[in-house]
Amino acid sequence: MDKSNGRVLLTGGSGFIASHVLDTLLDAGFQVVVTARSEEKGETIVESVKPHQLSYAVVEDIAKEGAFDHVFQTQAPFDYVVHTASPYHLNVQDPVKEFLDPAIKGTTGVLRSIKAHGPTVKRLVITSSSAAILNPGNHPEVYDETCWAPTTYEDAINHPAKNGYRASKVLAEKAAWAFVENEKPNFDLAVINCTYVFGPIQRKLASLEAMNTSNHRVRNMVQGKNKDGLDPTAPVFTWVDVRDVALAHLRAMTVPKAGGNRFYVAGSYFSNKQIADVIRERFPSLADRLPADAVDDLPGDVFRFNNRKSREVLGIEYTSLEKCITDTVGSILAVFPDV
């Protein structure tokens, strides 16, 4: 007899956010199937969550036509799908191949596969980003879920380093909402628009170089790479704990009235100096790796944001920066004590 709360397909299972979403789903009693790009990655994910039971399916290229069809045909039924798979890195060479196609075609591919082969799916939750909300060139009075970044496909092609990722998130999310509106599938949609994400590293992290991009600034401070001065905090001054993001995905999946909504998931403001101050206070042995006279560059007129919907509908109580950074550094030192 199946005593689980239901079955969930989680795409991009080896990613930073996905690893925490996976923990949250398993702890909540769901059966989960993750997608991975290879058998090796799939086995690594399965090994990392024992004694929990977990299955995986290989999806080598999420941008490929029908990439997810076989997962539904062989692993169904599913009650929910959580789509986190979407690339983010800093050294972009080809914005179409690296960002736009995986994000846009990957998202529409999941939607088509669910509609064609997943009749039992009740809701799809997509991991988007505040990059699909923010407009750094012309901030509104207050950012909330009604805001959309104006970034276009052409912007990504013309300025890939600046706009490749941003455009991929905007266009993938817009494609998802358009699909639901036009195709009227048997499931509804919820989207998590999370800002800069810090938090404990995932299990089985191969190396500090493989760490998620937003945690790099914490890693660099721990390694003493900013001893002579901190990098500018700009352009992002909002952050959220990855565990809050994971819980937001679970709640967006299960709370009935979450369907049909975007959720701007941002906890509070931060600066690199504030991160350094937490590390210095909580890990005195690392103090000599940090600059002694850093200046707090958090602007007095920093843009405002409203996260009320995530708090009221999803019940998120946001983690403090002190706890998040303390736990993040602790997780790094636990796995890489000689950092």
Secondary structure, 3 states (H helix, E strand, C coil): CCCCCCEEEEECCCCHHHHHHHHHHHHCCCEEEEEECCHHHHHHHHHHCCCCCCEEEECCCCCCCCCCHHHHHHHCCCCEEEECCCCCCCCCCCHHHHHHHHHHHHHHHHHHHHHHHCCCCCEEEEEEEHHHCCCCCCCCCEECCCCCCCCCHHHHHHCHHHHHHHHHHHHHHHHHHHHHHHHCCCCEEEEEEECEEECCCCCCCCCHHHCCHHHHHHHHHHCCCCCCCCCCCCCCCEEEEHHHHHHHHHHHHHCHHHCCEEEEECCEECCHHHHHHHHHHHCHHHHHHCCCCCCCCCCCCCCEECCHHHHHCCCCCCCCHHHHHHHHHHHHHHHCCCC
